[in-house]
Amino acid sequence: MNTLTAEITALVDGKSVSDALTAIADHFPGRVAFSTSFGIEDQVVTHIIFSNNLPIRVFTLETGRLFRETYSVWSRTLEVYQKKIETYFPDTQAVEQLISQKGPVSFYQSVENRKECCHIRKIEPLGRALKGASCWVTGIRASQSDNRQGMTQVEWDGGHGLVKFHPIYQWSLDQVWDYAKKHRIPYNPLHDKGFPSIGCAPCTRAVQPGEDFRAGRWWWEDQSKKECGLHTTDRG
């Protein structure tokens, strides 16, 4: 933990999520960004930011492969809160080149191909979205995967050169849903159909009873590796 992450950890320690986000926004004025993919965790954080009029920029990565239901909850979120959600698309030339050379579903053929697709559609746009930010807020929870249990609520992201803050990191899934229902937060209907984690449509399936939280993501690959790379940069 470097000096800055230690400082931010002390800043948010013991505070409610809304108070912690307020403190973060005050500490990094105009330089805090929250990334949403419209899953239930992200919807909860979005609600807290928007309903409290926090000066935190909210953005999403439009990969071009999202579920119809994701677009639906995206639209509903805009209607409910009347706030802007910045949108970042992948580089058109990079997508055209990938599909021209390898076809539309090369990600099924190898881990390397899948990571290439994720890089083009997610990682590169994320870099643009985080430009100028000093703090990246996420909806990550510890219990979502083994990899995420190894994180901390406040981290240093060496890859992007900024602090990452996971305000609901210690929340259980039940806590998330209780909060969402209490505040009538719009959510993706795929959650009601066995999708606890929702990404691109070709790469996400429903989870069967007893399966891991992220078993529906890239299910044809090694079950121990369920990250696209957005949250696996050097933590330094």
Secondary structure, 3 states (H helix, E strand, C coil): CCHHHHHHHHHHCCCCHHHHHHHHHHHCCCCEEEECCCCHHHHHHHHHHHHCCCCCEEEEECCCCECHHHHHHHHHHHHHHCCCCEEECCCHHHHHHHHHHHCCCHHHCCHHHHHHHHHHHHHHHHHHHCCCCCEEECCCCHHHCHHHHCCCCEEEECCCCEEEECCCCCCCHHHHHHHHHHCCCCCCHHHHHCCCCCCEHHHECCCCCCCCCCCCECCCCCCCCCCCCCCCCCCC
